């Protein structure tokens, strides 16, 4: 008998076939992929460089793709009735963890100063679910859920 045999029962599931669900989730995935491409270009070419063919600044492209992704996130939240409070709680916890991680990297002393905001980046207003840079206090239930995951 093979060591790779798994005797667990299969979990039967069927993918969604709802055209609107597929359209909304498909567009979210598309925009997230474009955001990933823009971020990758910033890594390999530099944040302040320009796309070689179109000449579009990487900063502008990244800004546009963030906006497109946030718009699609809003549509997913609206369509599927996701809890904005739970999302905000999770987001606040993640921001705190990211802040601590970034502080560790900065303390290592190998970081360039952060780029200044530029008027040509199509500056985004704080996201509807965002805190505008302010930390939110997560609820106890969210902390317990995140600690388990």
C-alpha positions in Angstrom: 0.0 0.0 0.0 1.3 3.5 -0.9 2.3 6.0 1.8 0.4 8.6 -0.2 -3.0 6.9 0.3 -5.5 9.3 2.0 -8.5 7.6 3.6 -10.3 10.8 4.4 -13.7 11.2 2.8 -13.8 13.6 -0.1 -15.7 16.8 0.4 -18.2 17.1 -2.4 -18.5 20.7 -3.8 -19.7 22.3 -6.9 -18.3 25.5 -8.3 -20.6 28.4 -8.6 -22.3 28.8 -12.0 -24.0 32.1 -11.2 -23.0 34.5 -14.0 -22.9 37.6 -11.8 -20.9 35.8 -9.1 -18.5 34.7 -11.7 -18.2 38.1 -13.3 -17.7 39.9 -10.0 -15.1 37.4 -8.7 -13.4 37.1 -12.0 -13.0 40.8 -12.3 -11.5 41.0 -8.8 -9.0 38.3 -9.7 -8.1 40.2 -13.0 -7.6 43.5 -11.2 -5.5 41.8 -8.4 -3.3 40.3 -11.1 -2.8 43.6 -12.8 -1.9 45.1 -9.4 0.6 42.3 -8.9 2.1 43.1 -12.3 2.4 46.8 -11.4 4.0 46.0 -8.1 6.4 43.6 -9.8 7.4 46.3 -12.3 8.1 48.7 -9.4 10.4 46.0 -7.9 12.3 45.1 -11.0 12.5 48.6 -12.6 12.2 51.0 -9.7 9.2 52.8 -8.2 10.2 56.1 -9.9 10.9 54.7 -13.3 8.6 54.6 -16.4 7.1 51.8 -18.4 9.5 51.4 -21.4 6.9 51.5 -24.2 4.1 53.8 -23.0 6.3 56.0 -20.8 3.7 55.8 -17.9 5.4 56.3 -14.6 5.4 53.1 -12.5 4.0 55.2 -9.6 1.0 56.2 -11.6 0.4 52.6 -12.9 0.6 51.2 -9.4 -1.8 53.9 -8.1 -4.3 53.1 -10.9 -4.2 49.4 -10.2 -4.7 49.9 -6.4 -7.7 52.1 -7.2 -9.1 49.5 -9.6 -8.6 46.7 -7.1 -10.2 48.7 -4.3 -13.2 49.4 -6.5 -13.6 45.7 -7.2 -13.2 44.8 -3.5 -16.1 47.2 -2.8 -18.2 45.4 -5.3 -17.4 42.0 -3.8 -18.3 43.2 -0.3 -21.6 44.7 -1.6 -22.6 41.8 -3.8 -21.9 39.0 -1.3 -23.0 41.0 1.8 -19.6 40.7 3.6 -19.3 42.3 7.0 -17.5 45.6 6.7 -16.9 45.5 10.5 -15.1 42.2 10.3 -13.1 43.3 7.4 -12.1 46.5 9.2 -11.2 44.6 12.3 -9.0 42.1 10.3 -7.5 45.0 8.3 -6.5 46.9 11.5 -4.8 43.8 12.9 -3.0 43.3 9.7 -1.9 46.9 9.6 -0.5 46.6 13.1 1.5 43.5 12.2 2.8 45.1 9.0 3.8 48.2 11.0 5.8 46.0 13.4 7.4 44.1 10.6 8.4 47.3 8.7 9.8 48.7 11.9 12.0 45.6 12.2 13.3 46.1 8.7 13.9 49.8 9.3 15.8 49.1 12.5 18.2 46.8 10.5 19.3 50.1 8.9 19.4 49.0 5.2 16.4 51.0 4.0 16.2 54.0 1.7 13.9 56.8 2.9 10.3 56.3 1.8 9.3 58.2 -1.4 7.4 61.4 -0.9 3.8 61.6 -2.2 3.7 62.9 -5.7 0.9 65.1 -7.2 1.2 63.1 -10.4 0.3 59.7 -8.9 -3.5 60.3 -9.0 -3.5 60.4 -5.2 -6.2 58.2 -3.8 -8.6 59.2 -1.1 -8.7 56.8 1.9 -10.6 53.6 1.0 -14.2 53.5 2.1 -13.3 50.7 4.6 -10.0 52.3 5.4 -9.0 54.4 8.4 -7.3 57.1 6.5 -4.1 56.0 8.1 -5.5 55.8 11.7 -5.5 52.5 13.5 -8.7 50.8 14.4 -9.3 48.8 17.5 -10.2 45.2 16.6 -13.0 43.4 18.4 -12.2 40.6 20.8 -14.0 38.1 18.5 -11.7 39.1 15.6 -8.6 38.8 17.7 -9.6 35.3 18.7 -10.4 34.3 15.1 -7.0 35.6 13.8 -5.1 34.0 16.6 -6.5 30.7 15.7 -5.6 31.1 12.0 
